[in-house]
Amino acid sequence: MKNIQVIDGAINASYSIFAATDEEFSAIFPGKGQDIEFSEDFFRRAKSETATAIMARI
């Protein structure tokens, strides 16, 4: 399990922490050493249905 911090870009931003399996983490952050991913890039790369399923689990 790995922790992922999600930062909401709103004026009153929130910083939520979620737990992801190693497989989910690798799907979200596919690059070696990658630790930042924008949601729109993840959904475009992983296809919306797959990305939605992963995000629902975490």
N, C-alpha and C positions, 0 to 999 in steps of 0.2 A: 504494500500500500504506500502511496505517496500523497502528499497534501498539495492541493492546488488553491492558490489565492485568486479569487475573481474580483476584479475592481470595476465597479459601476461608474461610468463616466459622468453621471449626473452632478449637478451643483452640490447636492447633499450626498455625495458618494458614500457607498458602503464597501466594506472589504470583507467578503465572506470567504471562509476556508472550507474546502470540500476534500474528501478522501477519494482517491481513484486507485483502481488496481494497476499493476504494472502494464497490463495490456491497454487499459483505457488511457493511461498516461502516455504511452507510446503512440497511440492513435492521435492524441491531441498535440503532442510535441514530438514529431517524427525525426527531427534533426538531432545529430549527436551534439549534446550540450545545450540544446535548445530549451529555453525556460520562459519564453514569451510567445503567445499566440493570440491573435485577434479572432474573436468569435466568427466574424464574417469570413475570414480566411479558412478557419477550421471547417465551417459548414460547407464552403465551396469545395474544398479539397476532399473532405470525407463523404460528401453527398449529404443532403439535408436529412434524409431518413436515418442514416447511420449515426450522424452527429446528434440528432435528437434522441436516439436510443441511448447513446453513451451519456449524454448530459442528464437524462432522466434517471439513470442509475446512480450517478454521483450526486 
